[in-house]
Amino acid sequence: MAQNKPTAAQLIGAVKAFLEHEIKPELRGHEAFNLMVALKSLDIVQRELE
């Protein structure tokens, strides 16, 4: 097993960064709003894991 295995919080951070930098700029309207809700939800989960 890898010794440098990322934590769950680190994995969530990577997903958040991808969504914010790669996906968010492409969305408008209701889809953009839904993404913001998802990102805020990931923030909550990430804080709970840290």
C-alpha positions as CSV (number, residue, x, y, z in Angstrom):
1,M,0.0,0.0,0.0
2,A,1.2,3.5,-0.8
3,Q,2.8,5.4,2.1
4,N,1.8,8.8,0.7
5,K,-1.8,7.9,0.5
6,P,-3.9,11.1,0.5
7,T,-6.4,11.6,3.3
8,A,-10.1,11.9,2.6
9,A,-10.0,15.6,3.3
10,Q,-7.1,16.0,0.8
11,L,-9.1,14.1,-1.8
12,I,-12.1,16.3,-1.2
13,G,-9.9,19.4,-1.6
14,A,-8.6,18.1,-5.0
15,V,-12.2,17.5,-6.2
16,K,-13.2,21.0,-5.0
17,A,-10.2,22.6,-6.8
18,F,-11.1,20.7,-10.1
19,L,-14.7,21.8,-9.9
20,E,-13.9,25.4,-9.1
21,H,-11.1,25.9,-11.7
22,E,-12.3,23.6,-14.6
23,I,-16.1,23.2,-14.3
24,K,-17.4,26.4,-12.6
25,P,-16.2,28.8,-15.4
26,E,-18.3,26.8,-17.9
27,L,-21.6,26.9,-16.0
28,R,-24.3,29.5,-15.9
29,G,-27.6,30.0,-14.2
30,H,-29.1,27.1,-12.3
31,E,-26.2,24.8,-13.0
32,A,-23.8,27.3,-11.6
33,F,-26.0,27.6,-8.5
34,N,-26.1,23.8,-8.1
35,L,-22.4,23.6,-8.3
36,M,-22.0,26.3,-5.6
37,V,-24.3,24.2,-3.3
38,A,-22.2,21.1,-4.0
39,L,-19.0,23.0,-3.2
40,K,-20.4,24.4,0.0
41,S,-21.4,20.8,1.0
42,L,-17.9,19.6,0.2
43,D,-16.6,22.4,2.5
44,I,-18.7,21.1,5.3
45,V,-17.6,17.5,4.8
46,Q,-13.9,18.5,4.5
47,R,-14.1,20.4,7.8
48,E,-15.7,17.5,9.5
49,L,-12.9,15.2,8.4
50,E,-10.1,17.6,9.5
